């Protein structure tokens, strides 16, 4: 089992910044992928960014050049620095941890960007 604890969501004006954190604990595999998805009201959950334990990164086109994902393997923690936020970034952001064993989701953290 793996537990994920997210933090850092909130309300921000358009153009502002937020930083999300997600700490994993439990049965952590050294080879894993951690990342962030988001789900806006009435829409499907979509990938925002993900990073492997080896440092390979994928971003959604909609957040490239604005968001930066990073991780601290020693702390089993992944971060999402979100800059130049837009109202369309408003969603519940979910952390994900996945390995050969299973995938686990965080409880979600609300990000609201006002215009």
N, C-alpha and C positions, 0 to 999 in steps of 0.2 A: 504494500500500500504506500501511496505517496500523498502527502498533504501539501496543498498550495495556499499560501496566504498573500493576498494582494493588498496593496495600499497605494494611495496617491491620487485617486480620482477627485473630482470636484467641479466647481463652476468657474469658468474663466471667460473673459471677453475675447471676441475674435481678434486674432493676431497674437494672443498670449501663448503661454507655455505651461505645460504640466509634465511631471515625471511620474510614471508608474513603476512600481516595484512588485516583484513576485518571488517569494522565498519558498523553496521546496524542501520538504523534510520527509524522512522515512526511508524506504528501500530504494535509494537512488542508484541507477546504473551509471557507470562512468561514461558510456556512450549514450547520449540522449539528445533530444531536440526540445528546446523551450521556446515559447513564443506567445503572441497575442492575437486574439481574434476579437471582433466586435460585432455587436448586433444592435441595429437601430430599430425603433418601433415599426412593425409591419414589414421588416426586411429579414432576409436570411443572414445567419452568422457568416462573416467573411474574414479571411486572413488579413491581418495587418502586417505582421512581420514575424519571422522566426529565425532562430540561430541555433546551430548545432554545437555540441560540446567542443568540436574542433574549430569553431568560429565561422562556419559558412552561413551566410545571411541571405534571406529572401525578403523583399518588401513588396507590398501591393503597390501598383502604379500610382494609386491615389495619394500615397503618403511619401513616396520617394522625394528626397531632398528636403523634407520637413521633419520626418521622424527618424530617430536613431535607436536601434536596438543594440544592447550590449549585455554581457553576462559576467558574473564572477563565479567561476567554477568552484573555488574554495568555499564559497558561501551558498552554492546552489541557488543563486539568485539571478533573475533576469530583470532588466530595466528597459523602459521605453521612454525616451526623451521625446516629447511632442512639442514642436515649435510651430509658429505661424498657424495656430489652430483656426479652423473654419467652422461655421455652424454645422456643416455637413459631417463633421467629425463627431458630432453628438451621438453617443451610443453607450451601451454597457460593454465594457472591455473585459474580456476573459483571458486569463492566463492558461496556457496549456503546457503540460509536460508529457513527453512521449518517449518510449524506448521500445526495445524488442518485446518487452514484457507486457506493456499496456499503455494506455493514454489516460491522463487525469486532467480535470478542469478545475480551475478556481471558482470561487463563488460569484465573481464578477464585481466590477467597480464602475460606478456611473461617471461618465465624463459629459459635461454639458457646456457647450460653447454658445454664448449669447452674441447676437449681432449688434 
